[in-house]
């Protein structure tokens, strides 16, 4: 199975904000259905990672709050 880059995400480590997103040339050249399918997979994966980060943040906050008591 050949793998290629669809997107690359860059963030600003000082602000914690997304700086830019670049699209791979080969991905941009794919047909509409292919791109839509890959983007759906990306959205699902990013949503899973986001939800895990929120869970980790909440757990961190709870530990911090318990330590403050």
Buried (B, 14 or more C-beta within 10 A) or exposed (E): EEEEEBEEEEEEEEEEEEEEEEEEEEBEEBEEEEBEEBEEEEEEEEEEEEEEEEEEEEEEEEEEEEEEE
